[in-house]
Each structure stands twice: as structure tokens, then as C-alpha cells.
Amino acid sequence: MTEATDRMRRLQTITAVEAHAEGEPGRVIVAGAPSLPGNTVFEKMQYMQAHEDRIRKRMLREPRGQPALCANLIVPPCHPDADAGFIIMEQTEYPPMSGSNTICVVTVLLETGILPMIEPVTDLTLEAPAGLIKVRADCIDGKVTRVTFRNVPAFAVHLDAPLDVPDLGRIKVDLAWGGMFYVMADADALGVSLEAENGAQIVQTSERILAAAREQLPVSHPDNPAITGPTISQLFGAPSATGTHGRNAVTVSTGGFDPNRPHALPGTLDRSPCGTGTCARMAVLHARGMLEVGQDYVHAGPLGTTFTGRIEEVTRVAGQMAILPTLSGQGWIYGKTDYTLDPTDPFPEGFTIGDIWA
């Protein structure tokens, strides 16, 4: 064994497939991460958060990551009906569910052969921390051309709730669950353009709203009190393109709003139309009588890409009216990388610098 070969054997290596869903990057870790105990994927996620958070930091922070990046860890499923499990990682949290990340995971599982692809349609079930996710993947010539999944029940918690926000005054917001707890506000009422070029103002406004909502409108999931929020924000607006029904910009926090640094960017825009955010938005629209069962809802994001949601049926969560939504979109693989950690590297968990990070 040569000295160079011996050194390579001592490097910690994580293999990831790089993918994006309608613009939102969702790195998928397929090898090299430690095994995680737990009787459910939610328990595996909790263990990772408590004991192996170094993996999330290493893969999302510089020099291997960047503020807008998400990552997913493929894990063995715990539920007998599931074909695979996955844990979602973002810059400040482990979301129970994510639409864009689900699309990235399905695309990687099938296009790399981790799970068998059946053309023209592959049906599979994933176990996310939020629960079982039924998936239909349309496939042609080895390519996943469309991913449609049945999300967890979504429901509105507050409609037009008053919220006192520094520099914005008292505004009205909605709060809803779509796989994460969202606080949502009307961009037009706030005078905020949802163009991608206006990302800095969107993020600053959204994080002010989120910080206020965390204090004034805390919430927990009735079926799993360990899931709390709101942890993410959405500004919504009227459609601007033919064939769409609404537009939104979701801000993913990278550190939280700091009133002492009001012009810093404490988050990044979700580049996609946001899957769980679309489901939360549909739950609000249904609660207002503005979206019915069986109607498509084409939601555009900052880049103009779209996800299509649909209310398949209604249900109840802890006695509260909820919807059972499906969501569809497409993902693309753009690379595969072996990420190594030299034992002498001074930044084993990566780093952040205030020029682009909160």
C-alpha cells in the first residue's frame, strides 16, 4: 500500500448526488454517513440532530455548501410499507417534510438505480420524518420526468391573525401546516415585489415576520408536539403568468432576524415554488372557500418555475379540518461528488462568513 493510498483510506468520505427540483438544490447523500438508531425515521432524525449534527453542518456550510442549499440523507426505512427513508436537512433545522427535497430524493433513487425504475410509471413509498409519502414517478428512457406525491394532511391554524412586526406595524398573517409550519403574508399588501431580483427585500421582510410570529403565534402539531413552529415564512401574491393560479416566495432561515443588523440577509429564497409551502397555501385557500377538492393549483416561485398541487380529499387532524394534497414537479441531477474530510482540516463542520451568511 502506497503512502498516498493509506492517506486516502484515512479520509472520511461522504458520497452525494447533486440534484435540484424546479431550481431548488437538494443534495442527496447516498453513502458515507453513520448509521442512526430509531424505530421511525422521525426518531432517526432526532438522533441525528442530537448526536450527528456535524454531518448537516459539514455538507451545508462552506466550503462544501452555500446558504441556499438543502441536503437529504437516505436511510433504511422503519415502516414495513416504505421502500426507502430520508432525513431532510436545512441551514437551521431538520424539516419533517419538504416537497422539493422529496422530488430530488425520488429522482436520485430511481435514476441512479438505488431503487428499480419501472417505465412508464414507478410507484413507491418513502418514509419521511413526517410520515409515509406515497409517490408516483413518470419515467421515460431512464429519466424521471415528473414526480407526484401525496403529502401529509395540511391544515390552517390561523387566518388573518394580527401580528405586530417591527418596522411593518400591525399586519395580518395566516399560519398553516403543509409539512412545516408557515407564517404567510400578502406581498401586495406589504408593497413587496415577488420578482427574484427583489430577493433581498423579500428575505428581510419575511424574516421580520417570522421572528414576530415565533413570539406571538407559537404552535405545535396536534399529532406530534415535538414538531413546533412557525419555522419558515412565505409571501404570496396574485398570479403573474398565464396558466398559474398564484405566486409565492418562501424564505429559508440561515440564522434568524437580528434587529441589530436589520440589513443583513438572515435567510435565502427557496428557488422553487416550495412544495410544503404550496400545500400550506392550499389549506388556507380551502379554509377560505377559494379552492375545492379536485382543483389544480399551479403555484409559481421566484424563478417562474411551477409546482402543481391538488386537494384530493378532506380529512381531520385532531378534530380540525384538513386537506389531503398531492404535489407534482420535476427534478434534475447535475453531478455526483465524493466529499472528503482530512483529519487535519481545521473546519470539520464547515464555516460561515458574514458577507453571505447571517
Salt bridges, closest charged atoms under 4 A:
ASP6 OD2 - ARG10 NE 3.54
GLU18 OE1 - ARG27 NE 2.89
GLU52 OE1 - ARG54 NH2 2.71
ASP53 OD1 - ARG56 NE 2.71
ASP53 OD2 - LYS57 NZ 3.87
ASP81 OD2 - HIS79 ND1 3.83
GLU111 OE2 - LYS143 NZ 3.00
ASP138 OD1 - ARG136 NH2 2.89
ASP160 OD1 - ARG288 NH2 2.92
ASP164 OD1 - ARG170 NE 2.87
ASP167 OD2 - ARG208 NE 3.46
ASP174 OD1 - ARG288 NH2 2.91
GLU195 OE2 - ARG247 NH1 3.13
ASP296 OD1 - ARG310 NE 2.72
GLU313 OE2 - ARG150 NH2 2.71
ASP342 OD2 - ARG7 NH2 2.21
ASP345 OD2 - ARG64 NH2 3.54
GLU349 OE1 - LYS57 NZ 3.70
